[in-house]
Amino acid sequence: MPDHDKPNWKSKKRSRKTFKTDRAQLVNGKLRLDKPHGAGAWYDIKLAEQPRWQGQLKQVCVVQDADGYYASFSIEVQASVEKRPVLTVTGVDANIGKFDYQTSTGYATQPTLPERLPPLYARIAHYQRQLARKRKVNPKHFNSAAYRTTRTKLKRQYQRVERIQTDLLQKFTTMLVTDYDLIGIEDLDNRHMRMNKRLAKNLHRSLFGKFKVIMQYKADWYGNTLVLADRFYPSTQRCSRCGYVKTADERITLSGNLKHRTGHDDYHCYQCGVKLRRDENAVENLVAYAKSKVTG
């Protein structure tokens, strides 16, 4: 609208200040937004990085982060991706703090909670305790300069954690879609899994949901075949050698199996007698599941 007011920084879903507009333009390599009603001098915004794709700019989302403002562009491009022939196959088993996958020479692990993160989590907990203490001491007038300073420090630590994990996840998923044509992963029920109060925080930090979203759009970009195993598919309980599925008191839990006194990382098949690592067995099942969906 010609007389619209300044954008309102609010969102029903996220606490970060953000707004979207479909009236933005790219002029001479700079971002041009509509001038708010009543604003003084108004200039085009210099971008730190030029868009990587050429096409029609559909929407711009401006976000205020801990260290500045960021603009996310939605650009419509005309591209056709051919489906790659299935020559290499892998499966990825999601675990707390790591992803296990199959390589041409064996098995490998990609951690999602590297050694850099625990000190940052401890610092986050420290700042959260400080803020809670300030709110408790003065509940009606706690928004002081010291409180805002501590809140800014907390935001920066959250930003560092997010960037470290996003960098790891982006590099790992790019490696998968580059090296493998057929990829099998689990379609985990993240929402109900996080209802376990003892595992909720670690499950949230393990990035199961974000991993699936990134794999889906990158598989479309690169022409890969991505197979999502049904969330009820027993990749952990099924024997990859004979197909026997453990049930009842024979199932493997987070503490192993009490009846047969096996550990958390051990898989002993009571049908054919094979002994495998639990994660490797799950990866083998995911690979077999992906192959069956393609050939079947």
LUMTIBA-76273 format. One record per residue (C-alpha): residue in three letters; x, y, z. Coordinates in steps of 0.001 Angstrom, whole numbers, padded with zeros to 6 digits, always signed. Example, Ala and Ser with C-alpha at 12.3 -4.5 7.8 and 13.67 -1.06 7.14 Angstrom:
BEGIN
Ala+012300-004500+007800Ser+013670-001060+007140
This chain:
BEGIN
Met+000000+000000+000000Pro+001287+003523-000726Asp+000846+004784+002859His+001857+001671+004752Asp+003510+002028+008137Lys+006857+000671+009254Pro+006991-003158+009378Asn+005901-004757+012617Trp+008567-006994+014103Lys+006475-009890+015275Ser+005930-013541+014466Lys+003540-016097+015872Lys+006011-018921+015303Arg+009437-017556+016157Ser+010749-014979+018608Arg+013227-013476+016128Lys+012287-010144+014605Thr+011474-010672+010951Phe+009286-009404+008147Lys+008614-010424+004533Thr+007880-008374+001443Asp+007156-009174-002187Arg+007798-005590-003364Ala+011600-005629-003000Gln+013876-005112-006010Leu+017511-005633-006901Val+018873-002436-008461Asn+022549-002234-009511Gly+023465-005033-007135Lys+021721-003431-004160Leu+018493-004261-002334Arg+015716-001690-002657Leu+012859-001832-000142Asp+009753+000348-000090Lys+010217+003554+001851Pro+008162+003477+005078His+005624+006225+005630Gly+007182+009161+007456Ala+010786+008012+007004Gly+013496+010535+006129Ala+016370+009769+003782Trp+016043+006329+002213Tyr+018801+004455+000384Asp+019348+001141-001335Ile+021038-001472+000830Lys+024477-002769-000106Leu+024649-006557-000028Ala+027526-008499+001507Glu+027042-011211-001138Gln+025384-011133-004535Pro+022607-013668-005301Arg+023946-016956-006647Trp+020998-017536-008972Gln+019606-015417-011779Gly+015835-015231-011994Gln+012744-013410-010832Leu+012860-012154-007259Lys+009613-013324-005660Gln+010050-012509-001988Val+012560-011138+000507Cys+012647-012024+004198Val+014596-009635+006455Val+015701-011017+009815Gln+017348-009270+012747Asp+019935-011616+014220Ala+022343-011261+017125Asp+025046-009612+015023Gly+023061-007689+012401Tyr+020419-007950+009699Tyr+020127-010692+007091Ala+018026-010842+003923Ser+016860-014149+002478Phe+015858-014091-001201Ser+013288-016326-002847Ile+014258-016426-006535Glu+012318-018290-009210Val+014658-019909-011735Gln+014046-022110-014737Ala+016009-025305-014241Ser+015557-028930-015247Val+017411-031680-013399Glu+017826-035116-014919Lys+017496-038134-012667Arg+020851-039774-012064Pro+021224-043498-012754Val+021582-045600-009614Leu+025228-046645-009457Thr+026174-045948-005830Val+023970-046581-002801Thr+024201-045652+000866Gly+022027-045600+003956Val+022125-043131+006857Asp+021134-044144+010368Ala+020310-041211+012668Asn+021501-041500+016257Ile+021805-039084+019150Gly+024869-036990+018403Lys+025884-038694+015154Phe+024905-040068+011763Asp+026164-043505+010663Tyr+026364-044239+006944Gln+027828-046766+004553Thr+030823-046009+002333Ser+032493-047949-000464Thr+035051-049326+001986Gly+032931-049836+005101Tyr+031122-047552+007522Ala+031702-043986+008687Thr+030290-041614+011302Gln+029439-037935+011093Pro+029127-036323+014552Thr+026545-033607+015097Leu+027725-032651+018588Pro+031456-031897+018160Glu+033788-030984+021016Arg+033277-027269+020402Leu+029612-027386+021431Pro+029613-028514+025120Pro+031451-025337+026290Leu+028952-023233+024363Tyr+026018-025107+025902Ala+027523-024526+029362Arg+027834-020814+028611Ile+024221-020722+027411Ala+023067-022324+030662His+025109-019754+032619Tyr+023498-016794+030857Gln+020042-018330+031196Arg+020537-018639+034967Gln+021618-014997+035132Leu+018515-013828+033275Ala+016222-015985+035400Arg+017812-014577+038566Lys+017273-010998+037381Arg+013605-011707+036603Lys+013096-013344+039989Val+014692-010527+041992Asn+012811-007741+040223Pro+009874-009295+038309Lys+008176-005993+037338His+011234-003967+036278Phe+013873-006449+035179Asn+014555-005092+031676Ser+017611-003088+032695Ala+020724-002339+030650Ala+022550-005232+032336Tyr+019658-007565+031534Arg+019676-006565+027853Thr+023452-006994+027712Thr+023203-010517+029117Arg+020362-011334+026720Thr+022508-010187+023781Lys+025357-012426+024957Leu+022919-015335+025157Lys+021707-014698+021598Arg+025274-014695+020322Gln+025992-018079+021901Tyr+022841-019534+020355Gln+023924-018102+017020Arg+027374-019716+017289Val+025833-023111+018065Glu+023410-022821+015159Arg+026142-021869+012714Ile+028470-024683+013783Gln+025776-027334+013441Thr+024374-025909+010214Asp+027853-025869+008684Leu+028414-029521+009647Leu+025013-030564+008340Gln+025317-028703+005048Lys+028746-030169+004304Phe+027623-033686+005246Thr+024453-033603+003124Thr+026338-032129+000151Met+028839-034966+000385Leu+026028-037521+000403Val+024187-036165-002642Thr+027464-035720-004523Asp+028917-039181-003904Tyr+025793-041363-003895Asp+022924-041754-006341Leu+020499-043688-004097Ile+020208-042698-000428Gly+018024-044339+002207Ile+017204-042484+005424Glu+014687-042843+008241Asp+011469-040846+008446Leu+011551-040410+012209Asp+008625-039103+014255Asn+010611-036279+015844Arg+007687-034652+017616His+006700-037726+019600Met+010316-038747+020173Arg+010972-035424+021922Met+008166-036119+024381Asn+010694-038216+026295Lys+011851-035687+028897Arg+015195-037446+029399Leu+016119-037385+025718Ala+014266-034317+024443Lys+017225-031937+024587Asn+019707-034331+022982Leu+017182-035300+020301His+016604-031647+019505Arg+020343-031013+019249Ser+020855-034020+016968Leu+019040-032278+014073Phe+016965-035228+012835Gly+014213-033071+011342Lys+016556-030536+009752Phe+018624-033327+008213Lys+015556-034777+006483Val+014445-031395+005108Ile+017891-030592+003700Met+018243-034039+002141Gln+014865-033705+000419Tyr+015593-030444-001380Lys+019217-031289-002163Ala+018185-034619-003678Asp+015864-032676-005996Trp+018675-030286-006913Tyr+021221-032971-007716Gly+018861-035520-009254Asn+019371-038152-006553Thr+016880-040791-005533Leu+016011-040330-001860Val+014036-043076-000121Leu+012412-042381+003249Ala+011961-045559+005245Asp+008567-045796+006900Arg+008716-044654+010522Phe+007456-048080+011598Tyr+010163-049896+009621Pro+012212-051837+012247Ser+015684-050943+010976Thr+017170-051392+014458Gln+015322-054590+015394Arg+015604-056371+012039Cys+018512-058668+011214Ser+020172-057544+007985Arg+021331-061118+007280Cys+018237-063308+007705Gly+015429-060745+008148Tyr+014435-061838+011661Val+012690-059033+013588Lys+013004-058841+017365Thr+009808-058327+019330Ala+008621-058153+022953Asp+011423-058722+025483Glu+013947-059474+022740Arg+013922-055900+021456Ile+017004-053698+021752Thr+016431-050658+023973Leu+018630-047709+024894Ser+020177-049849+027635Gly+020573-052935+025450Asn+018665-056125+026142Leu+018242-057280+029734Lys+017008-060765+028848His+020084-061703+026820Arg+022422-059203+028542Thr+023583-057465+025397Gly+024799-053870+025222His+023282-050850+023575Asp+025592-051025+020562Asp+025355-054790+020056Tyr+023017-056673+017750His+022808-060433+018292Cys+020389-062262+016039Tyr+018637-065070+017899Gln+017628-066715+014635Cys+020868-067044+012628Gly+023347-066189+015398Val+025107-063309+013622Lys+026718-060605+015778Leu+026888-057058+014424Arg+027189-053488+015573Arg+023720-052085+016087Asp+024302-049016+013890Glu+025903-050982+011059Asn+023003-053415+011083Ala+020525-050524+010839Val+022464-049000+007933Glu+022423-052325+006088Asn+018652-052530+006543Leu+018178-049004+005198Val+020296-049791+002137Ala+018253-052931+001468Tyr+015004-050984+001954Ala+016092-048282-000511Lys+017104-050863-003127Ser+013801-052705-002772Lys+011809-049511-003367Val+013744-048672-006511Thr+013789-052133-008062Gly+010310-053038-006852
